[in-house]
Amino acid sequence: MSTIDELREGLIELIGQRLDRRIDDVTLAKQAFDRFYALELDDADLDESAPIIAAVLDELMFADEADFALEEVELARLRAQLQSL
């Protein structure tokens, strides 16, 4: 991702795909994992929203594990949080 805004928008889309059942929890978690580490390694255009985005990614990274599975209402909350940035 070249900017934090692109990362945020991509993450909103990813959560939307999961809510629409176009992807499963495993795909969601893998994509979140990849994006989390891309964010950690990327030094481009980070702003004050980066820690919030990292926290959302942290929740999503483990969504494929039963103990950390997210209900649709929780996914919608995360998406709304990103949309408000």
N, C-alpha and C positions, 0 to 999 in steps of 0.2 A: 504494500500500500504506500502510495507516495504522500498522502496527507492524512491527517487525523479525521478530516471530514469524510474522505473516501472510506476509511476504515469504519467509521460510525454508520455511514449509509449502507455499506455492505453488510454490516452486522444486523441492522434493522431488516434488511431484505432476507438475511439468513433466518432470523427468528420468524419472519412472516412465512417463509417456506415451511418451517416446522409447524407453525400454527395451521397452515393450509394442508398439512400432511403430505407435502411434496418431498420431504426428507424425513428421515427417522432420527431418533435420539443419538445413535452412533455417529451418523454423518454430522449432526449438529455439534457433538462433542469434539470430533476430529477437526472440524473447521475452526471451532473456537480455540482449540489447542494451538493449531497452526497460526492463527491470527494473534493469539496472546504472545507467543514467542516472537513473531514478526514485530509486534509493538515494542516488546522489550529490547529488541536488537536495532530497531529503526531509530535513527536520530533526526529524521526529517519532520519539520512542522508539527511538533508536539505542543499542545497547549494545556490549559488548566483542566480540560475534559479528559485528558489521557488517564488519570487515575480512576475516574468513573468508568471509562470504557474497559480498563483492565479489570476492575471489580466485576463488571458484567461478564466479561470473558471468563473470569475465574469461576463464576457460577455455572456457566454453560459448559466448560471443559469436562465436567464430571457428570453431565446430564444423562450419560448412558449407563451410569451405575445406579442400581436400585435405591441405595441410601441417599442419593443426591438427585434423583429424578425430579424434574420440574413439571408441575401441572400447567395446564394452558393458562390459567389465571396468573401464574408466576411469570410465564414467558411473556404474556401481554404486559405485565408490569415492567419487566426489563426493557421491552421494546419502547414503551411509553417513556421510560427514563431516558433512553437514548434519543428519542425524538425531541425531548425537551431541552437537549443541549444546544 
